[in-house]
Amino acid sequence: MSSTTATILVVEDDAIVRMLIVDVLEELQFKVLEADSGTAALVLLENRDTLIDLLMTDVGLPQMDGRELAARARALRPSLPILFASGYAESLEVPAGMHVIGKPFSIDQLRDKVKGLLADRPVV
């Protein structure tokens, strides 16, 4: 794996869906971190030693939904690209600088969306 490989934090409470997303992203040569809740994701985001290039989160998470997680993630890492995954993508309003992909999505749609977001990210 090259040193230019991006790290993606995937937050999804459904274990099967999370596993599928992680498998696809790893096949695409990304490094993937997983969290099954917003709380678990925040632990990773709060650790400054953990490199994260993109946060991909389900909107409908228990306890802390994806929007709240995104707001807290941006407070910790202001330039972090955020991608929401939602079955209601058409009607989902996302804050400026955040993006959405509709569920279900194809491998190609996920690849194109993630690569597009990572290509646009500021170089730190």
C-alpha positions in Angstrom: 0.0 0.0 0.0 1.4 3.4 -0.9 1.9 6.2 1.5 -0.6 8.3 -0.5 -3.4 5.9 0.3 -6.3 7.8 1.9 -7.9 6.7 5.1 -11.7 6.6 5.3 -13.7 6.4 8.5 -16.9 4.5 7.8 -19.7 4.9 10.4 -22.6 2.5 10.0 -24.7 0.8 12.7 -25.8 -2.1 10.4 -22.9 -4.6 10.6 -23.6 -6.2 7.2 -23.8 -2.9 5.4 -20.7 -1.6 7.1 -18.8 -4.8 6.2 -19.8 -4.4 2.5 -18.8 -0.8 2.4 -15.5 -1.5 4.1 -14.8 -4.5 1.7 -15.5 -2.3 -1.4 -13.3 0.6 -0.1 -10.4 -1.8 0.8 -10.7 -3.4 -2.7 -10.2 0.1 -4.0 -7.0 0.3 -2.0 -8.2 2.7 0.7 -7.3 2.3 4.4 -10.5 1.9 6.3 -11.4 2.6 9.9 -14.8 1.4 11.2 -17.2 2.6 13.8 -20.7 1.2 14.6 -21.9 4.5 16.3 -21.3 8.2 16.4 -19.8 7.8 19.8 -17.2 5.2 18.6 -16.4 7.5 15.6 -15.8 10.5 17.9 -13.2 8.5 19.8 -11.2 8.0 16.6 -11.8 11.6 15.5 -10.6 13.0 18.8 -7.3 11.2 18.5 -5.1 13.6 16.7 -2.6 10.8 15.8 -5.3 9.0 13.8 -5.1 10.2 10.2 -8.6 10.5 8.6 -9.1 11.8 5.1 -12.8 11.3 4.7 -15.7 10.6 7.1 -18.5 8.5 5.5 -21.5 8.2 7.8 -25.0 6.8 7.7 -27.5 9.5 8.6 -29.8 7.2 10.6 -27.5 6.2 13.5 -28.9 5.5 17.0 -28.2 7.9 19.9 -26.3 10.4 17.8 -27.4 10.7 14.2 -25.1 11.3 11.3 -25.8 15.0 11.1 -24.8 15.6 14.8 -21.7 13.4 14.2 -20.7 15.5 11.2 -21.1 18.7 13.2 -18.9 17.4 16.0 -16.4 16.0 13.5 -16.1 19.4 11.8 -15.6 21.0 15.2 -12.6 18.7 15.7 -11.4 18.6 12.1 -12.7 21.7 10.2 -11.4 20.7 6.8 -12.6 17.0 7.0 -14.7 16.0 3.9 -17.9 14.4 5.0 -20.1 12.0 2.9 -23.5 11.0 4.2 -25.0 7.7 3.0 -28.8 7.7 3.1 -31.8 5.9 1.6 -33.5 9.3 1.5 -30.7 11.1 -0.4 -33.1 13.1 -2.7 -34.7 14.8 0.2 -31.7 15.1 2.5 -30.3 18.6 3.0 -26.7 18.6 4.0 -24.6 21.5 5.3 -22.2 23.4 2.9 -19.1 21.4 2.1 -20.8 18.1 2.9 -22.0 15.5 0.4 -24.5 12.7 0.1 -24.7 9.3 -1.7 -28.0 7.5 -2.0 -28.5 4.0 -0.7 -28.4 1.6 -2.3 -25.4 2.6 -4.3 -23.3 0.6 -6.7 -19.6 -0.1 -6.3 -18.9 2.3 -9.2 -21.0 5.1 -7.6 -19.2 4.7 -4.3 -15.8 4.6 -6.0 -16.5 7.7 -8.1 -18.0 9.7 -5.2 -15.1 8.9 -2.8 -12.4 9.5 -5.3 -14.0 12.8 -6.4 -14.2 14.0 -2.8 -10.6 13.0 -2.0 -9.4 14.7 -5.2 -11.0 17.9 -4.0 -9.7 17.9 -0.5 -7.2 20.5 0.6 -3.7 19.3 1.0 -2.7 19.7 4.6 
